[in-house]
Amino acid sequence: MSAGDTSAAAAVARLAGDITSDLEQGDLEDFYRDLHRHPELSFQEHRTAARLAGRLRAAGYTVTEGVARTGVVAVLARGDGPVVWLRGDMDALPVPEATGLPYASTVDGVMHACGHDLHVTWLAAAAEALAAARETWSGTLVVVGQPAEEADGGAAAMVADGIHERFPRPDALFGQHVAPGLAGFFPHTPGLTLSASDDIEVVVHGVGGHGSRPESTVDPVVTAAYVVTRLQTVVAREIAAGESVVLTVGRFHAGTKANVIPAEARLSLNVRTQDTRVRDRVLAAVRRIVEGECAAAGCPEPPGITVIPGCPSTVNDPVLDGEIAAVHRELFGAHTVFDFGPVMGSEDFSLLAPPGVPYDYWYVTSTPADVWDAAPGRDLAEKLAGVPGNHSPSFAPDTSVLVPGARTLVSAALARLNS
C-alpha cells in the first residue's frame, strides 16, 4: 500500500471515529436485546422490520417497507457522489434457545442463533450516525434490511421485487456477519470468501406393505440408506483432494409405523462448492448414485431428483476489500484484521449487487473472552471448534461488539462516499 493510500485510510478512520464517538452502548444494547427477545422466521420479520424502519425514518431517511414482503429499503441523498448500499439481514432460525441469557427468546422454538439481531442493530446504528453527520459526506446512502437470508430466498425476492430498479443503483455494496472467535477482530478475505450452496430433494419410490412380509415389497428405506452411504464416496473418491466440497444429507424421512414398510422415502441434501465445474460434477454424481441404487433395488419407478439452486459463491472485489480492510486496520489496529480464507458457509448477499458492481463482505468476531479462554485447544481452529458458533442454540455474542460493528459499516460507507 502506498503512503497516499495509507493516508486516505487513516483519514476515513478518523472521520468514522469522530462520527461514531457519540454512539450509546446502552441504547444499542436495549435495541439489540429487544430484537433478540422477539425473533421472527424468514419472511415473517414484521416486527423487526417495523422497528428498523422506525429508527431510519426518525433519522431522516425516505423509507419503503414491504419490499419482498418484509424487507426495508431506506434512502438518504446528500448531493452528487457515489451510491453506497449497506445491507443487514433480519431473520431468525427455528432453533430453541439454550443460552440462559436474561434477554433470551420469548418465542418458543425460535431464536437469533445466527446473529441477525446484531446485524440489524449495527445497520440501524450506522445509518443513524451517517445521517447525523451527513454534512461530512456527499452521495447517496441506501440502507437495506433484507428478509429471509436463512431461507436462501430473501435477496432474490428483493431483486424480483425491483430493488435494482426502484432505488438508486449502487456503486458499491457492503455487508458483514457476526462470527465465532475472540471478540474484537475483523477478518477480511479478498476474492472468494463464501461458497455456493445447492439443495437437492430426493424421493425414492418403493412398494409398501406389511413389515412381516418384506418379500412382497420394495423397501425404500433400505434403498435410501444405501444412497446415503454411497453418497459419502462422492467427496472422498470423486473429487480431487485440493478441492473444497461439503455434501450433507440433512433429512431422511420415511414411514409412519414400525411394522409398516412405506411406499416412499425422502432425502434432503445440501451441497457446498467453490468452483462451478466441481459443482456440476458433484450434482451429476448425486444423480447417478440415486438413480443407480434405485435401479439396483428394483424400484417401480425412477426416483424424483430436484435440484434447488441456493446461493452463488461470494467473491469480494479484491480492490474494494483491500481498501476497506486498510480503513479497518487504521480504525481498530493492524492486528485486528487478517485473512481467514474462504469458508464453506454460504450467503445470498452477493445477489443484491447488480452485475459489475463491486461488493465487500467481512466478519466481526464476537465470542466473549471468558468463553474463548475456557475453550480447549491452542490454535485458532481448535478454539473455534470449542466455542458456540452460528446456528448453535448456545450462540451468545458479546455485546461489546455492538459499537465496533456499527463503526465498520460507517467507515466502509465513508470510504466511498468521500471518494
Helices and strands as residue ranges (DSSP letters): H 3-19, H 25-37, H 46-58, E 62-67, E 71-78, E 83-89, H 116-132, G 134-136, E 139-146, H 154-160, H 163-166, E 172-182, E 191-194, E 196-205, E 209-210, G 214-216, H 220-233, I 234-238, E 245-254, E 260-261, E 264-273, H 276-297, E 304-311, E 314-316, H 318-332, G 334-336, G 349-352, E 359-367, H 369-374, H 380-385, G 399-401, H 402-417
